[in-house]
Amino acid sequence: MPGPIQSIERAAAVLRLLARGSGHHGLTEIADSLGLARGTAHGILRTLQRVEFVEQDHTTGRYRLGAALLHLGTSYLDANELRSRSINWADTLAARSGQEVRIGMHHDGAVLVVHHVFRPDDSVQTLGIGAMLPLHATALGKVLLAYDPDLSAAARRRELTSLTRRTITRTQMLERVLTEVRGQGWAGEAEEYMPGEASIAAPIRIPGGLVIGAIGISGAADRLCDSAGRPRATLVRQVVQAAEAVTTSLVDEN
């Protein structure tokens, strides 16, 4: 059987991106959100324009769904599906890293924890499934913000609540951090959400590159970070590899 056609997967991801939020995106936003080169994204958009699936606003240059596309569902995985498809990789990540693992999706302006694996030790822990975490102060949230232009725009319009002395509260600083996240492919934070704790997360994608969730670890800052406060490279690799494994499993099933 022939394998998937990458160009079609990417075009579908562009349409899904345009179908959510405001539905109006610039070329750079689309390329950054899907991890594509600008030239590649522009070629896909021109093709979709030609078949009237996408329209371009001649005043702003931004793109939106076209009139020929009468209906397009967002087609993202719901929480139960994402949890069921990533549960094995979350268990493996907890065992390898020695830290607790969370999988999150955006819901109502926050990170919804859809799966939680305890730290593999004998300490008392509380199950966090269903918890709502702040987008701007957690690694999971930063990943979701970095790859969703509408979500990050909404965050810029709100007050960034200070939770600790290290929480990012200025939108300019948050934008710089989100740019770094897109460039390196993962997010980290140290004591921005809770004193003494840190987290690392990476994006989960569906075919075409659309980010629909994130997987990450959290634990004591001195265990996740080096003496300079930077996330430990070994743990970053483990988180990124887990995210890539979940992404691959989603691609294989589609």
MIDOLUM-786891 format. One line per field, with one value per residue (C-alpha): x, y, z. Coordinates in Angstrom, 3 decimals. Example, Ala and Ser with C-alpha at 12.3 -4.5 7.8 and 13.67 -1.06 7.14 Angstrom:
REM MIDOLUM-786891
east 12.300|13.670
north -4.500|-1.060
up 7.800|7.140
REM end
This chain:
REM MIDOLUM-786891
east 0.000|1.328|2.264|0.695|1.206|2.950|1.717|-1.925|-1.303|0.242|-2.639|-5.111|-3.161|-3.343|-7.118|-7.522|-5.484|-7.634|-10.807|-10.138|-9.920|-10.325|-9.678|-7.472|-3.742|-0.694|1.846|4.464|1.958|0.877|4.443|5.576|2.539|3.033|6.819|7.036|9.387|7.698|8.129|6.472|3.567|3.128|3.016|0.329|-1.733|-1.515|-2.696|-5.596|-6.489|-6.556|-9.223|-11.020|-10.523|-8.642|-9.085|-6.626|-7.674|-6.216|-5.987|-4.260|-2.731|-4.090|-5.674|-9.068|-11.179|-12.683|-16.291|-15.901|-15.295|-18.837|-17.916|-14.684|-14.579|-11.469|-10.964|-8.653|-8.481|-10.652|-9.168|-10.073|-8.574|-5.335|-5.020|-5.644|-3.130|-0.330|-0.710|2.075|4.565|3.682|4.393|7.734|8.687|7.921|10.062|12.985|12.956|11.945|9.465|5.711|4.269|1.312|-0.395|-2.349|-4.637|-6.011|-9.433|-11.160|-8.018|-5.982|-4.185|-6.495|-4.564|-5.989|-3.502|-1.183|1.418|2.803|6.490|7.853|8.671|6.887|6.045|2.465|1.062|-2.286|-3.846|-4.015|-6.327|-8.844|-6.687|-6.526|-3.046|-2.037|-0.835|1.828|3.505|3.844|5.905|2.772|1.050|3.992|4.038|0.328|0.750|3.802|2.004|-1.427|-1.444|-4.999|-4.320|-1.137|-2.941|-5.661|-3.009|-1.424|-4.763|-5.150|-3.262|-0.484|-1.056|2.002|2.115|5.709|8.517|9.703|6.388|6.492|4.096|5.174|3.774|7.006|8.967|6.373|6.591|10.379|10.020|7.420|9.726|12.451|10.016|9.221|12.907|14.031|10.902|10.313|9.483|10.745|10.081|11.705|9.673|7.303|4.234|5.224|8.282|10.812|9.294|10.106|8.709|9.695|7.271|7.166|4.398|2.215|1.206|-1.295|-0.549|0.338|2.031|-0.868|-0.131|-3.070|-1.474|1.724|3.480|5.821|7.477|7.473|9.318|11.804|13.694|17.073|16.383|15.073|17.517|21.286|23.093|22.396|18.661|18.596|16.610|18.908|19.687|19.075|15.569|14.825|15.783|13.568|10.558|11.094|11.503|8.258|6.405|7.809|6.773|3.185|3.153|4.435|1.757|-0.924|0.484|0.623|-2.996|-4.104
north 0.000|3.492|5.719|9.051|12.045|14.716|17.676|16.676|16.258|19.715|21.267|19.647|21.069|24.564|24.237|23.033|25.966|28.423|26.721|27.542|30.771|33.976|32.131|34.955|34.241|35.709|33.661|33.813|32.743|29.748|28.705|29.032|27.228|24.224|24.169|24.822|26.948|30.144|29.102|25.753|27.352|29.944|27.238|25.328|28.484|29.430|25.955|26.112|29.553|28.161|25.620|28.274|26.456|29.503|33.246|36.068|39.486|41.934|44.676|42.787|39.909|37.459|34.145|32.620|29.660|30.101|30.123|26.820|25.071|24.935|23.167|22.130|20.553|21.178|17.397|17.509|14.646|14.951|14.484|10.810|9.935|11.781|10.095|6.609|7.022|8.418|6.533|4.016|6.716|8.701|5.668|5.156|8.813|8.667|5.554|7.015|10.493|9.570|12.470|12.864|13.217|15.277|15.469|18.647|20.301|23.811|24.305|27.563|29.680|27.193|23.846|20.921|17.946|14.893|12.360|12.244|9.626|9.663|10.030|6.464|6.581|6.014|9.656|10.785|12.284|13.626|12.663|15.734|14.623|17.380|20.097|23.450|24.988|28.507|28.819|31.471|29.899|26.212|24.379|22.647|26.003|27.658|24.871|25.369|29.146|28.920|26.990|28.651|32.282|32.958|31.563|33.600|36.731|36.172|35.720|39.045|40.783|39.421|40.261|37.725|36.827|36.686|33.342|33.524|36.044|34.285|34.291|36.062|39.017|41.139|40.264|41.239|38.774|36.057|36.603|36.216|32.987|31.622|32.397|30.396|27.517|27.360|27.497|24.729|22.562|22.399|24.617|24.843|26.830|27.009|28.196|30.252|28.284|27.011|27.827|25.025|23.242|23.169|21.600|20.667|19.953|19.313|19.440|16.563|16.894|15.241|14.488|17.715|19.265|20.813|20.884|19.500|18.912|18.655|16.112|17.080|16.301|18.272|17.979|19.598|22.421|21.133|17.783|19.159|22.050|22.485|24.912|27.759|27.055|25.579|22.381|19.356|18.263|14.581|15.287|17.580|14.794|12.318|14.653|15.488|11.812|10.976|13.724|12.501|8.927|10.007|12.074|9.110|6.853|9.365|9.575|5.781|5.423|7.960
up 0.000|-0.817|2.123|3.070|0.761|2.793|0.741|1.330|5.064|5.191|3.236|5.647|8.593|7.067|6.669|10.241|11.497|9.543|10.809|14.447|16.386|14.399|11.130|9.827|9.722|8.038|6.109|8.865|11.521|9.453|8.676|12.312|13.716|11.439|11.462|7.709|5.648|4.449|0.824|1.468|3.331|0.577|-2.094|-0.191|0.317|-3.371|-4.350|-1.891|-3.247|-6.767|-5.778|-3.665|-0.386|0.914|0.317|0.898|2.193|-0.322|2.310|5.130|3.172|5.744|4.831|5.701|4.612|1.151|0.043|-1.810|1.486|2.828|6.014|7.624|11.097|13.141|13.294|16.274|18.739|21.829|25.290|25.619|22.224|22.930|26.322|24.960|22.126|24.297|27.589|26.901|25.953|29.074|31.269|29.505|29.961|33.696|34.072|32.098|33.633|37.176|37.115|36.935|33.450|32.258|28.881|28.236|25.698|25.452|26.983|27.876|28.100|30.128|29.920|30.609|32.011|30.213|31.560|34.567|35.470|39.003|39.724|40.072|43.785|47.087|47.793|48.381|45.158|43.999|40.684|38.451|35.631|34.942|36.494|34.712|34.520|33.427|29.858|30.449|33.498|32.578|29.974|28.653|28.257|26.532|23.932|23.221|23.014|20.753|18.016|18.137|16.903|18.101|21.535|21.954|20.723|23.317|26.013|25.055|25.562|29.084|32.236|32.814|36.451|38.676|40.517|41.780|41.575|38.403|36.497|33.139|33.375|30.380|26.959|25.182|27.270|26.691|22.928|23.023|24.966|22.523|19.609|21.363|21.906|18.194|17.328|19.685|19.604|23.373|26.351|29.885|33.027|36.456|39.448|37.272|38.339|41.776|43.923|43.898|40.895|37.189|34.024|30.472|27.597|23.844|21.206|20.040|16.379|14.079|10.394|8.615|11.637|13.572|17.318|19.297|22.690|24.682|26.877|29.654|32.956|36.188|39.466|41.795|40.091|41.270|39.585|36.284|35.959|36.165|38.475|36.025|36.055|32.545|31.836|31.847|28.287|29.031|30.297|27.357|24.944|26.770|26.623|22.946|22.082|23.905|22.034|18.729|19.568|20.288|17.097|15.076|16.538|15.536|12.013|11.732|12.830|10.255
REM end
